[in-house]
């Protein structure tokens, strides 16, 4: 039977074990140091104690007088014992210069030779030594007794090593108790700290945390969605490469630690990032992109933050616009087919009624109306994408009772537009401007009442009591050596100067919620190509939008430009 492999100890558990060992080692080291220093201090204290006692005995006048008597021991023995008992030392031995004892704690040793060194004392010096005598190893001091400058005897006072050791052992017990308390307190504190660490690391060990960090970094750089994490103070805590690209931040820009307000993002996008509530699939525009924003607040922990995901919607939005244009073309063709059928029935009916000439005149007139616009567009705009767009939009406008007119000064030669100017951007710009102009013109100046409620419109001129003019949209498309000019003017209600900047903000519309993206995309496409968008009042009283796009280098030539257009198309 194969035993399951034991899971490695968690990081908190490893740190707990390491900290306990470290604390134990520190406490043990402190205990050893305290023991060694305490032993040395005890020996030093004992040596100082016996030295004081020996010097006091040697300086006593009664001792010198007793030495001069025939039987010094009779006086000195009781005196030495009193001193020994009062000072708590092991012995006080008084002897003559020949090392014969006059006093000793063991009276049987009186008269015997002192065991120890006396040479230095006989030379007049006081010294300390550790020596094994009749009472065992002891720390002793030997000092001379002087009488009128002559050394008449010696005094040795000492304390046994066993007594010093017992004192150290008593101190060691207290030290061990303090060390045990410190170890227990340190262990409890370490356990509490590591329990908290275990909660924050979810019980993972060091290898798992390291692997998680590696996966985290790899995921951040590999994922195509932008990821932005904000802390509780709305500062950037993390941002990946895709997030930098979608927000238009330079790769060398230090974004971490900065607040969202410092990124110079559009106000609606900044508001979405700073919002405390969740946002789901909100569409926002930057200078160059359309991005989908999702935000979710972080719940739990000491400080709340926000996780933001960003998706690039630019290409999808452009494709959606093209699909809408194609759908509009299809509807226009269906309407034209329906109108053509009606006109054909009219011609047939006239012929059946015998009115051949009227039938010919009717068919010729309708053909001339359609052919005039086609010839005008094809003759002036040799760029096939723009020409097809204008013809399709003209059919749509005609369905809604709006006349789409190409200005007389319009002219775009074949190959005038460089390959770097994306045809998709041209469709976005001109298509949205014409759609908005047709909407405004179809409503007419009467629609200004609804617009004025939002403070955005100024009625166009209309003759008092005069007949209503036909709704018209005038398009100018002109390319010279320096720039491409696209201008769209309508006969609608117009837009007041106070709303000149607001119209390009995503969501601004006079048609209710869910609208207001077209003009924002126009400005974005113009900005992406280094151009500008201007809004002023048109000659017919409506709004007039003018887009100027620099054409740049066109050294590739018309043929190359045409090939590039064919590939793009």
C-alpha positions in Angstrom: 0.0 0.0 0.0 1.4 3.3 -1.0 1.2 6.0 1.6 -0.1 9.4 0.5 2.6 12.0 0.1 2.6 14.5 3.0 1.7 18.0 2.0 4.5 20.5 2.8 4.0 22.6 5.9 2.3 26.0 5.2 4.4 29.2 5.0 2.8 30.3 8.4 3.7 26.9 9.9 7.3 27.1 8.6 7.7 30.6 10.0 6.2 29.6 13.3 8.7 26.7 13.7 11.6 28.9 12.6 10.6 31.7 15.0 10.2 29.3 17.9 13.6 27.9 17.3 15.0 31.4 16.9 13.4 32.6 20.1 14.6 29.4 22.0 18.1 30.0 20.7 18.0 33.6 21.8 16.6 32.8 25.2 19.2 30.0 25.6 22.0 32.2 24.6 20.8 34.9 27.0 20.6 32.3 29.7 24.1 31.0 29.1 25.5 34.5 28.9 23.7 35.4 32.2 25.1 32.3 33.8 28.6 32.9 32.7 28.5 36.6 33.6 26.8 35.7 36.9 29.4 33.1 37.7 32.2 35.6 37.0 30.4 38.3 39.0 29.9 35.9 41.9 33.6 35.0 42.0 34.5 38.7 41.7 32.1 39.5 44.6 33.5 36.7 46.7 37.1 37.8 46.1 36.2 41.3 47.0 34.4 40.2 50.1 37.3 38.1 51.4 39.8 40.8 50.5 38.0 43.3 52.6 37.9 40.9 55.5 41.6 40.0 55.2 42.6 43.6 55.1 40.4 44.5 58.0 41.9 41.7 60.1 45.5 42.7 59.1 45.0 46.3 60.1 43.4 45.5 63.5 45.6 46.8 66.4 44.3 44.0 68.6 45.7 41.5 66.2 49.2 43.0 66.3 49.1 43.1 70.1 48.0 39.4 70.3 50.9 38.4 68.0 53.3 39.8 70.6 51.9 37.7 73.4 53.3 34.2 74.2 50.1 32.4 73.1 48.6 34.3 70.1 46.0 31.6 69.4 44.3 32.2 72.7 43.3 35.7 71.6 43.2 35.4 67.8 41.1 32.2 67.4 37.9 33.7 69.0 38.5 36.9 67.1 38.9 35.2 63.8 35.8 33.1 64.3 33.7 36.2 65.1 35.0 37.8 61.9 34.2 34.7 59.9 30.7 34.4 61.2 30.0 38.1 60.8 31.2 38.3 57.2 29.8 34.9 56.1 33.1 33.7 54.6 34.6 30.2 54.9 37.7 30.8 57.0 40.0 33.4 58.5 43.4 32.1 59.1 46.1 34.1 60.9 49.6 32.7 60.8 53.2 33.6 61.5 55.8 34.3 58.8 56.7 30.6 58.8 53.1 29.7 57.8 52.3 28.2 61.1 48.5 28.6 61.8 47.4 30.5 64.9 43.7 30.3 63.9 41.5 27.9 61.9 37.8 27.0 61.7 38.9 23.4 62.5 40.8 23.8 65.8 42.7 20.6 65.1 44.5 22.4 62.3 45.9 25.1 64.6 49.6 24.8 64.8 49.9 23.0 61.4 51.4 24.6 58.3 49.2 26.7 56.1 48.4 25.2 52.7 48.9 27.8 50.0 51.2 30.3 48.6 52.6 33.1 50.8 55.7 34.3 48.9 54.0 37.5 47.5 52.5 38.3 50.9 56.0 38.0 52.6 57.2 40.5 50.1 54.5 42.9 51.3 51.8 42.3 48.6 48.2 41.3 48.9 47.1 38.8 46.3 44.1 36.5 45.4 44.2 32.9 44.3 42.1 29.8 44.0 43.6 27.0 46.0 42.6 23.6 47.4 43.2 23.5 51.1 41.8 21.7 54.1 38.3 22.9 53.3 38.5 22.1 49.6 38.9 24.5 46.7 38.5 28.0 47.8 39.0 31.6 46.6 41.4 33.2 49.1 43.3 36.4 49.8 46.6 36.5 51.6 47.9 39.8 53.0 50.7 40.7 55.4 50.3 42.0 59.0 52.7 44.9 59.6 53.9 46.3 62.9 56.0 49.4 62.5 56.8 48.5 58.9 57.9 45.0 59.8 55.9 42.0 58.6 55.0 40.1 61.8 52.4 37.7 60.4 50.0 36.8 57.5 46.2 36.7 57.2 44.4 34.5 54.7 40.6 34.9 54.3 38.7 32.7 51.9 35.3 31.4 50.7 34.9 27.9 49.2 34.1 27.4 45.6 31.1 25.2 46.5 29.5 28.1 48.4 30.0 30.4 45.3 28.6 27.8 43.1 25.5 27.4 45.3 24.9 31.1 45.1 25.2 30.9 41.3 22.8 27.9 41.2 20.2 29.9 43.2 20.5 32.7 40.7 20.4 30.2 37.8 17.0 28.9 39.1 15.5 32.4 38.9 17.2 32.9 35.5 15.7 29.6 34.2 12.3 30.7 35.4 12.6 34.1 33.6 13.9 32.4 30.5 11.0 29.9 30.5 8.5 32.8 30.8 10.2 34.7 28.0 10.1 31.5 25.8 6.4 30.9 26.6 5.5 34.6 25.9 7.5 34.6 22.7 5.9 31.4 21.6 2.4 32.7 22.2 3.1 35.9 20.5 4.6 34.1 17.5 1.6 31.8 17.3 -0.9 34.7 17.3 1.1 36.5 14.5 1.4 33.3 12.4 -2.3 32.5 12.8 -3.0 35.9 11.3 -0.4 35.2 8.5 -2.0 31.8 7.9 -5.4 33.5 7.3 -3.9 35.9 4.9 -1.9 33.3 3.0 -4.9 30.8 3.0 -2.6 28.1 4.5 -0.4 28.0 1.4 3.3 27.1 1.7 6.2 29.0 0.2 6.4 26.9 -3.0 2.7 27.4 -3.6 3.0 31.1 -3.0 6.0 31.4 -5.3 4.2 29.4 -8.0 1.0 31.5 -7.6 3.1 34.7 -8.1 4.7 33.2 -11.2 1.3 32.3 -12.6 0.0 35.7 -11.6 2.8 37.5 -13.5 2.5 35.3 -16.6 -1.3 35.8 -16.7 -1.1 39.5 -16.4 1.2 39.8 -19.4 -0.5 37.1 -21.5 -4.2 38.1 -21.1 -5.5 40.3 -23.9 -8.1 42.0 -21.7 -7.0 45.0 -19.7 -6.9 44.5 -15.9 -6.8 47.3 -13.4 -6.9 47.0 -9.7 -7.6 50.0 -7.4 -7.0 50.2 -3.7 -9.4 51.7 -1.2 -8.0 55.2 -1.9 -8.6 54.8 -5.6 -4.9 54.5 -6.4 -3.7 52.0 -9.0 -2.4 48.9 -7.2 -1.9 46.9 -10.4 -2.2 47.3 -14.1 -1.2 44.9 -16.9 0.2 45.6 -20.4 -3.2 45.4 -22.1 -4.6 47.9 -19.6 -1.9 50.4 -20.3 -2.5 50.1 -24.0 -6.2 50.5 -23.8 -6.0 53.5 -21.5 -3.3 55.1 -23.8 -0.5 55.0 -21.2 3.0 55.0 -22.4 5.0 51.8 -21.5 7.5 53.8 -19.4 4.8 55.6 -17.5 4.8 54.8 -13.8 1.1 54.2 -13.1 1.2 52.1 -9.9 0.6 54.3 -6.9 -1.1 57.1 -8.9 -4.8 58.0 -8.6 -7.2 57.6 -11.5 -7.7 61.3 -11.6 -4.0 61.7 -12.6 -4.3 59.6 -15.8 -6.0 62.4 -17.8 -8.8 60.0 -19.0 -12.1 61.2 -20.3 -14.5 62.3 -17.6 -17.1 59.6 -18.1 -14.4 56.9 -18.0 -12.8 58.4 -14.9 -16.2 58.5 -13.2 -16.8 54.8 -14.1 -13.5 53.8 -12.6 -14.1 55.8 -9.4 -17.6 54.5 -8.9 -18.2 52.5 -5.8 -21.0 50.3 -7.4 -20.5 47.6 -10.0 -20.5 48.5 -13.7 -21.4 45.9 -16.3 -20.4 46.2 -20.0 -20.4 50.0 -20.1 -19.2 51.5 -23.3 -16.6 54.3 -23.0 -14.4 56.2 -25.5 -10.8 57.2 -25.1 -8.9 59.3 -27.6 -8.3 56.4 -29.9 -10.4 53.5 -28.7 -13.9 52.2 -27.8 -13.6 50.1 -24.7 -16.0 48.1 -22.6 -15.6 48.6 -18.9 -16.6 46.2 -16.1 -16.0 47.1 -12.5 -16.6 45.2 -9.3 -15.8 46.3 -5.7 -13.6 44.1 -3.5 -15.5 43.0 -0.4 -13.6 42.0 2.7 -10.2 42.9 4.1 -9.2 46.1 5.8 -9.6 48.3 2.8 -12.1 48.1 0.0 -10.8 48.4 -3.6 -12.1 47.8 -7.1 -11.2 45.3 -9.9 -11.7 46.7 -13.4 -11.6 44.8 -16.6 -11.2 46.6 -20.0 -12.1 45.1 -23.4 -11.2 46.6 -26.7 -14.4 47.3 -28.6 -13.0 49.5 -31.3 -12.9 46.9 -34.2 -16.2 45.5 -33.2 -17.8 48.9 -33.1 -16.3 49.7 -36.5 -17.6 46.4 -37.9 -21.0 47.1 -36.4 -21.1 50.5 -38.1 -20.2 48.9 -41.4 -22.9 46.3 -40.9 -25.4 49.1 -40.2 -24.3 50.8 -43.4 -24.7 47.6 -45.4 -28.1 47.0 -43.8 -29.0 50.6 -44.8 -27.8 50.0 -48.4 -29.9 46.8 -48.5 -33.0 48.6 -47.3 -32.3 51.4 -49.8 -32.0 49.0 -52.6 -35.2 47.3 -51.5 -37.0 50.6 -51.4 -35.6 51.6 -54.8 -36.7 48.2 -56.2 -40.2 48.8 -54.8 -40.3 52.4 -56.2 -39.0 51.2 -59.6 -41.7 48.6 -59.7 -44.3 51.2 -59.0 -42.9 53.5 -61.7 -42.8 50.6 -64.1 -46.4 49.8 -63.4 -47.2 53.4 -64.0 -45.4 53.4 -67.4 -47.1 50.1 -68.4 -50.5 51.5 -67.4 -49.9 54.7 -69.4 -49.0 52.6 -72.5 -52.1 50.4 -72.0 -54.2 53.6 -71.9 -52.6 54.6 -75.2 -50.7 57.5 -73.7 -47.3 56.4 -75.0 -45.8 59.9 -75.2 -46.7 60.6 -71.5 -45.3 57.2 -70.6 -42.0 58.0 -72.3 -41.8 61.5 -70.7 -42.5 60.0 -67.2 -39.8 57.3 -67.6 -37.3 59.7 -69.0 -37.8 62.2 -66.2 -37.4 59.6 -63.4 -34.3 58.2 -65.1 -32.8 61.7 -65.5 -33.3 62.5 -61.7 -31.6 59.3 -60.7 -28.8 59.6 -63.2 -28.0 63.2 -62.4 -27.0 62.4 -58.8 -25.1 59.3 -59.9 -23.2 61.2 -62.5 -22.5 64.0 -60.1 -21.1 61.7 -57.4 -19.1 59.5 -59.7 -17.7 62.5 -61.5 -16.6 64.4 -58.4 -15.7 61.5 -56.0 -13.5 58.9 -57.7 -12.8 57.2 -54.4 -15.1 54.1 -54.8 -15.9 53.6 -51.1 -17.0 57.2 -50.6 -18.9 57.3 -53.9 -20.8 54.1 -52.9 -21.5 55.5 -49.4 -22.8 58.8 -50.8 -25.1 57.0 -53.3 -26.5 54.7 -50.7 -27.0 57.5 -48.2 -28.7 59.5 -50.9 -31.2 56.7 -51.5 -31.9 56.5 -47.7 -32.3 60.2 -47.4 -34.7 60.3 -50.4 -36.9 57.7 -48.6 -37.2 60.0 -45.6 -38.0 63.0 -47.8 -34.6 64.5 -47.5 -32.6 65.7 -50.5 -28.9 64.8 -50.3 -26.8 67.3 -52.3 -23.1 67.1 -53.2 -21.6 70.5 -53.2 -20.3 71.9 -56.4 -16.7 72.3 -55.2 -16.5 68.7 -54.2 -13.6 66.8 -55.8 -11.6 63.7 -54.8 -9.4 62.3 -57.6 -8.6 58.6 -57.8 -5.5 57.9 -55.7 -5.7 61.2 -53.9 -6.1 59.5 -50.5 -3.0 57.7 -49.1 -3.1 54.0 -48.1 -2.5 55.1 -44.5 -5.9 56.7 -44.3 -8.2 53.7 -43.4 -11.4 53.5 -45.5 -13.2 52.2 -42.4 -12.5 55.5 -40.7 -13.8 57.4 -43.7 -17.1 55.4 -43.6 -17.3 56.0 -39.8 -16.9 59.8 -40.2 -19.0 60.5 -43.3 -21.6 57.9 -42.6 -22.4 59.1 -39.0 -22.3 62.7 -40.0 -24.8 62.1 -42.9 -27.1 60.0 -40.7 -27.2 62.7 -38.0 -27.8 65.4 -40.7 -30.6 63.4 -42.3 -32.2 62.9 -38.8 -32.0 66.6 -38.1 -33.2 67.7 -41.6 -36.1 65.2 -41.5 -37.3 66.8 -38.3 -36.9 70.2 -39.7 -36.8 73.5 -37.8 -40.0 72.4 -36.0 -38.0 69.8 -34.2 -36.2 72.6 -32.4 -38.9 72.7 -29.8 -37.9 69.3 -28.5 -34.2 70.2 -28.7 -34.6 73.5 -27.0 -35.9 71.7 -23.9 -32.4 70.4 -23.4 -30.9 73.7 -24.2 -29.1 72.4 -27.3 -30.8 73.8 -30.3 -31.5 77.1 -32.0 -34.3 77.2 -34.6 -33.2 77.7 -38.2 -34.5 80.6 -40.3 -37.9 80.2 -41.8 -39.9 82.8 -43.6 -42.8 83.9 -41.5 -46.0 82.5 -43.0 -43.9 81.2 -46.0 -44.0 77.7 -47.4 -41.9 75.1 -45.7 -38.6 74.5 -47.5 -37.6 71.0 -48.5 -35.3 69.2 -46.1 -31.8 69.1 -47.5 -28.3 67.8 -46.5 -25.3 69.2 -48.3 -22.1 67.2 -48.4 -18.7 68.6 -49.4 -15.8 66.2 -50.1 -12.6 67.9 -51.2 -9.1 66.6 -51.2 -6.0 68.7 -52.1 -2.3 68.1 -51.6 -2.4 68.8 -47.8 -5.7 67.6 -46.4 -9.1 65.9 -47.0 -12.1 68.1 -46.1 -15.4 66.4 -45.3 -18.3 68.8 -44.5 -21.9 68.0 -43.9 -24.6 70.7 -43.4 -28.3 70.2 -42.9 -31.5 72.3 -42.8 -32.5 71.1 -39.3 -32.9 73.0 -36.1 -29.1 73.5 -35.5 -27.1 73.1 -32.3 -26.4 76.0 -29.9 -22.9 77.0 -29.1 -23.3 76.0 -25.5 -23.6 72.4 -26.6 -20.8 72.5 -29.1 -18.5 70.3 -26.9 -21.2 68.2 -25.4 -22.4 66.7 -28.7 -19.1 64.8 -29.0 -19.6 63.2 -25.6 -20.7 59.6 -25.6 -24.4 59.4 -24.7 -25.4 63.0 -25.8 -28.5 62.8 -28.0 -31.8 64.4 -28.6 -33.4 61.1 -29.4 -33.4 59.5 -25.9 -31.4 56.8 -24.2 -29.3 54.3 -26.1 -28.2 56.8 -28.7 -25.4 59.4 -28.9 -22.4 57.3 -30.0 -22.0 58.4 -33.6 -20.4 61.8 -33.1 -18.1 60.5 -30.4 -16.9 57.9 -32.9 -16.5 60.6 -35.5 -14.2 62.6 -33.3 -12.3 59.5 -32.3 -11.7 58.5 -35.9 -10.6 62.0 -36.7 -8.2 62.1 -33.8 -6.8 58.7 -34.7 -5.8 60.1 -38.1 -4.5 63.4 -36.7 -7.5 65.4 -37.8 -10.0 67.8 -36.3 -13.7 68.2 -36.1 -15.5 71.6 -36.0 -19.1 72.5 -35.5 -20.7 75.7 -36.5 -24.0 77.0 -38.0 -24.7 76.1 -41.6 -25.9 78.5 -44.3 -29.4 77.0 -44.1 -29.7 77.5 -40.4 -28.9 74.0 -39.4 -25.7 72.4 -38.0 -22.5 72.1 -40.1 -19.8 69.7 -39.2 -16.4 70.0 -40.8 -13.7 67.3 -40.6 -10.1 68.0 -41.7 -7.7 65.1 -42.1 -4.1 65.6 -43.0 -3.1 63.5 -46.0 0.6 63.2 -45.2 3.1 61.3 -47.5 1.6 60.1 -50.8 4.8 59.0 -52.5 3.4 55.5 -53.1 1.5 57.0 -56.0 -2.1 56.5 -57.2 -1.7 53.0 -58.4 -0.3 51.8 -55.1 -3.1 53.7 -53.3 -5.7 52.1 -55.4 -4.3 48.6 -54.8 -4.2 49.3 -51.1 -7.9 50.4 -51.2 -8.8 47.2 -53.1 -7.1 45.1 -50.5 -8.7 47.0 -47.6 -12.1 46.8 -49.3 
